[in-house]
């Protein structure tokens, strides 16, 4: 993966990264329509891979993370990178932006119309966090444990 976000949009990247599970990335412009396009990208990728057991949860978290990146992370004229990754024990959504500010989970006033995105991610995903990037910005991720059949279960 490139260490910097460029100004050019690209199509989805290849599914394989040597030494790990499958992944696919796509760059999106900083626009109001980006959360919807990112949800569609994640849903199409996971459906193609046959990974639909947590699809609704992953779409919801994608929407929240990408919305945060568009509103608070990516500077004007920059792109947002969304990465879907299928690992042995989990599925991950990563949202990369070149903004300086790290997101923080907060408890909004009851009457507030915003500020609940990371609360939703924390309640929906099995884990989430923020990691540094090479170059500017950060990566905010959400992880989803694979739903597995208990040993000895029969169909």
C-alpha positions in Angstrom: 0.0 0.0 0.0 1.3 3.5 -0.8 2.5 5.5 2.1 0.7 8.6 1.1 -2.8 9.4 -0.2 -2.7 11.0 -3.6 -5.1 13.2 -5.4 -6.0 10.6 -8.0 -8.9 8.1 -7.5 -8.2 4.5 -8.4 -10.1 1.3 -8.8 -10.0 -1.5 -6.3 -6.6 -2.9 -5.7 -5.8 -6.7 -6.0 -7.2 -9.1 -3.5 -3.9 -10.7 -2.4 -1.1 -9.5 -0.3 1.7 -11.9 0.2 1.9 -13.4 3.6 -1.6 -12.4 4.8 -5.2 -12.9 3.9 -7.1 -11.2 1.1 -7.5 -7.5 0.9 -8.9 -4.9 -1.4 -8.5 -1.1 -1.3 -10.1 1.8 -3.0 -9.6 5.6 -2.9 -12.5 7.9 -2.6 -12.8 11.7 -3.0 -13.7 13.8 0.0 -17.4 14.3 -0.8 -20.8 13.9 0.8 -21.5 10.8 -1.4 -18.3 9.0 -0.2 -19.8 7.1 2.8 -22.5 5.5 0.5 -19.9 4.7 -2.2 -17.6 3.2 0.5 -20.4 1.1 2.0 -21.2 -0.2 -1.5 -17.5 -1.1 -2.1 -17.3 -2.9 1.2 -20.5 -4.8 0.6 -19.6 -5.8 -2.9 -16.1 -7.0 -1.8 -17.4 -9.0 1.1 -20.2 -10.5 -1.0 -17.8 -11.5 -3.7 -15.6 -13.2 -1.1 -18.6 -15.0 0.5 -18.1 -13.1 3.8 -21.6 -12.0 4.5 -22.2 -13.1 8.1 -21.4 -9.7 9.5 -22.2 -7.6 6.4 -24.7 -5.3 8.0 -22.4 -4.5 10.9 -19.5 -3.9 8.6 -21.5 -1.6 6.4 -22.6 0.4 9.4 -19.1 0.8 10.8 -17.8 1.7 7.3 -20.4 4.4 7.1 -19.4 5.9 10.5 -15.7 5.7 10.0 -15.8 7.2 6.4 -18.2 9.9 7.5 -15.7 10.9 10.3 -12.9 10.9 7.7 -14.8 13.1 5.3 -16.0 15.5 8.0 -13.0 15.7 10.3 -10.1 13.9 8.8 -9.3 14.4 5.2 -8.3 18.0 4.3 -10.0 19.6 1.3 -8.7 18.2 -1.9 -7.4 15.0 -0.3 -8.7 11.4 -0.6 -9.9 8.8 1.8 -8.6 5.2 1.4 -10.9 2.3 2.5 -9.3 -1.1 2.9 -11.2 -4.4 3.4 -9.1 -7.3 4.8 -10.0 -10.9 5.4 -7.6 -12.5 7.9 -7.7 -16.0 9.5 -9.7 -14.9 12.6 -11.2 -11.6 11.6 -12.4 -9.3 9.0 -11.2 -5.7 9.1 -12.2 -2.4 7.7 -9.6 0.4 7.7 -10.2 4.0 6.8 -7.1 6.1 6.1 -7.0 9.8 5.8 -4.3 12.4 5.8 -5.7 14.6 8.6 -3.7 15.4 11.7 -6.5 15.0 14.3 -7.1 11.6 16.0 -10.7 10.7 16.6 -11.9 10.3 20.1 -14.9 8.5 21.4 -17.2 10.9 23.3 -20.6 10.9 25.0 -22.7 13.5 23.3 -25.5 15.4 25.0 -28.8 13.6 24.7 -30.2 16.3 22.3 -27.0 16.4 20.1 -27.5 15.5 16.5 -24.0 14.2 16.0 -21.1 12.7 18.0 -22.3 9.1 18.2 -20.2 7.5 15.4 -17.5 6.0 17.4 -19.9 4.9 20.1 -21.8 3.0 17.3 -18.5 1.5 16.0 -17.5 0.5 19.6 -20.9 -1.2 20.2 -21.0 -2.9 16.8 -17.4 -4.1 16.0 -15.5 -6.6 18.1 -12.6 -4.1 18.3 -11.6 -0.8 16.9 -8.7 1.6 17.1 -6.4 4.2 15.5 -2.9 3.5 14.2 -0.2 5.7 12.8 0.6 5.8 9.0 3.8 6.2 7.2 3.5 9.8 6.0 0.6 12.1 7.0 -2.5 11.1 8.7 -3.9 8.0 10.5 -5.8 4.8 10.0 -9.0 4.1 11.9 -10.0 0.5 11.9 -12.8 -1.8 13.0 -12.4 -5.6 13.4 -15.1 -8.3 13.3 -14.5 -11.8 14.6 -15.4 -14.5 12.3 -18.4 -16.5 13.3 -17.3 -20.1 13.4 -19.1 -23.3 14.0 -18.3 -24.9 17.5 -16.3 -28.0 17.2 -18.5 -31.1 17.0 -21.5 -29.2 15.6 -23.4 -31.0 13.0 -25.6 -29.6 10.3 
